[in-house]
Amino acid sequence: MKISDQDLTRQDEDMDPVVFEAEENRDHKFGNWPELFGTLFTLFVIWLTFAFTG
C-alpha cells in the first residue's frame, strides 16, 4: 500500500473508522518489543554515562 502526501496530513478524526482500525492494526504488528528495546537501550546508555564519567 503506497502512502501519499495526502495520507500523511490526515488526522485520526478525519479518517473512516475502517481505515483507522486497519492502520492501528498494522502499526501494532511488533507488539511491545520496540518499547522494551528502547527502555533497555536507554538504561544501558545511562549506565554507560555514569560508569565512565566517574
BELUR-V790651 format. One record per helix or strand. SS is the DSSP state (@ for helix, = for strand). FROM is the first residue (numbers start at 0). LEN is the number of residues. Records with the same first field share a line. If there is no record, write none. Layout:
SS = FROM-LEN  FROM-LEN
This chain:
@ = 4-4  11-3  16-11  32-21
